[in-house]
Amino acid sequence: MKTPLRRALAGLLLVTVAYVVVAYLILPRDLRRDDAPIVPRLDDGMPIVTETTYDAPGDPLNVELVGSVDAIADAFNAAGWSPADSVTLRSSVRIAEAVILRKPYGDAPVSPLMLFGRRQDLAFEREFGPDPDRRQHVRLWKILGSASRWIGGATFDASVGLSRETGQVTHHIAPDVDAERDRLARNLDSVGHVVQNELVRVRPPVLQTDPAKNGGGDPYWTDGKRRVLTLREPSGPSLP
């Protein structure tokens, strides 16, 4: 190997290591050390947005599902959604490869968000196109003290880029989160798994002219309503 090429590769390696250290270790720690914005809540203490792992407001909570784990799994499976893989080094490399080479990865991981002091309990997604660059996805948390109530955030990943806060590689969401909330409801209803569909106001509207931002710095707006979907329970044991 020629010396100039070896130097170039060494330089590239140093830049890559420096980027990983700054984006994934230093900046998230600094953001967590700063005075984090107060995560807005309802009068009963229920949050209206998720939190990032560095304690900043994340995506809005715009859906609520009523049903068992089996009912949720059956509904999303019937509608063509897949459970998201856990975030690991292997899955991170695989999703990067899928986006670069435009290869499908129907169960690509979603980044962790926090609610009730824990990461999402369930996550599902559905690709739009040849790769995971664009996709529907939803994160769900079981509501404490309830056997069958789940709250979550449904958003549409419109592109892959760098976080405006940390510089990490991430998806950027489409700003109209109500459209994705309603599309999710239509998806599940179209396969006959929704037995009741309510639209409930839970927060003041966020106007398009004055959008809010999630933890990645992506703007969004909403009418302040949440879809509450009661799902049909399976009649027999779910398939593995």
C-alpha positions, 0 to 999 in steps of 0.5 A: 500500500502506498504511503499517501493512501495509508495516510489518507486512510489513517486520517479518515479513521481519525475523523470517523472516531472523532465524529463518533466520540463527539456526536454519540458521547460528548454532545448528548452528555452536554445536552443532559447537563444543561437545563433541559426544557420542561416536558409538557404534561396534562393536568393529570400528570400524563405527558403529551410528548416523549423524552429523548435519552438526554431529557429533552422533549421528543415526539408528540404522543398522538395515539392510544391503543386499547388491547392486549399485546396479541391484539396489537401484534395481530393488527399490525401484522395484518396491516403489513407492519413489522416489529422493529429490531433493537438498536445494536451495532449490527442493526445500525450497520445494516440500516446504514447499508440498506439506506446507502444501497437502497435495500429493503430492511422491513424491521429496521430499528427505531431510535429509543425514546423515553416515557414513564422512565423507560424506553418504548415497550413496542415499536412497529414500522412499515417501509415506503419505498425500496429502503428504510429511508422513508417509513411509517413507525410508531412507538408504544408504551404500556400505561402503568396500572392498566392491563390493556392501554397503550400510549404512543407516538406515530410519525413518518420518517421522511429522510435520513440525515444528521440530528440538529442537536447532536449530529448523530445519524437519524431519521427526520420526521415529516412535520404533519404528525396528525396525518400520520396519526390518521393514516395509522388508524386507517391502516389498522381499520382497513384490515378489520382490527379496529372496533372503536375509533375516537378522536380526543383533544388532549392538548392545545394545537401547535400551529404550522406558523409556530411549530414545535420541535422534537429532540432531533430538532425537527419541526412539527405541528398538530391539532392537539388531538389523539386517536384512541383505537380499541382493537379486536382481540384475537379469537385464538392463540397468536401465531409465533 
